[in-house]
């Protein structure tokens, strides 16, 4: 499972590099992975300090840290 989380974290990273700051719901649709797996991967990226996540209504705004 940890390998899958890492792979999806990479997918999220590449999505954000290509599309810039995005809502989490857009990212999930864009990478076409299960939402739960994408949440775990986003948590990993946030914990490692690679992304900034903030609440935006019922969604989350995600941006790569410069």
C-alpha positions in Angstrom: 0.0 0.0 0.0 2.8 2.4 0.8 4.1 2.0 -2.8 0.7 2.9 -4.2 0.5 6.0 -2.0 3.9 7.1 -3.2 3.0 6.6 -6.8 -0.2 8.6 -6.5 1.7 11.3 -4.6 3.9 11.5 -7.7 0.8 11.7 -9.9 -0.5 14.6 -7.7 2.9 16.3 -7.9 3.0 16.1 -11.7 -0.6 17.3 -12.0 0.1 20.3 -9.9 3.3 21.0 -11.9 1.2 21.0 -15.1 -2.0 22.7 -13.9 -0.8 24.9 -11.1 -2.8 25.4 -7.9 -6.0 23.3 -8.0 -8.9 22.1 -6.0 -8.5 18.6 -4.6 -11.7 17.5 -6.4 -10.1 18.6 -9.7 -6.9 16.7 -8.9 -8.8 13.5 -8.2 -10.6 13.7 -11.5 -7.4 14.6 -13.3 -5.3 11.7 -12.0 -8.2 9.3 -12.2 -7.4 7.5 -8.9 -9.6 6.6 -5.9 -10.4 9.6 -3.7 -9.2 7.7 -0.5 -5.8 6.9 -2.1 -5.5 10.5 -3.3 -6.2 11.8 0.2 -3.5 9.5 1.7 -1.0 10.7 -0.9 -1.9 14.4 -0.4 -1.4 13.9 3.3 2.1 12.4 2.6 3.0 15.4 0.4 1.7 17.9 3.0 3.5 16.1 5.9 6.8 16.3 3.9 6.2 20.0 3.2 5.9 19.6 -0.6 2.4 21.2 -0.8 0.3 23.8 0.9 -3.3 22.8 1.5 -6.1 25.1 2.7 -9.8 24.7 3.2 -11.9 26.3 0.5 -15.6 25.7 1.2 -16.2 22.0 1.2 -13.1 21.4 -0.9 -9.3 22.0 -0.4 -7.1 24.3 -2.4 -3.7 22.6 -3.1 -0.5 24.3 -4.4 3.1 23.1 -4.7 5.4 24.8 -2.2 8.1 26.8 -4.0 
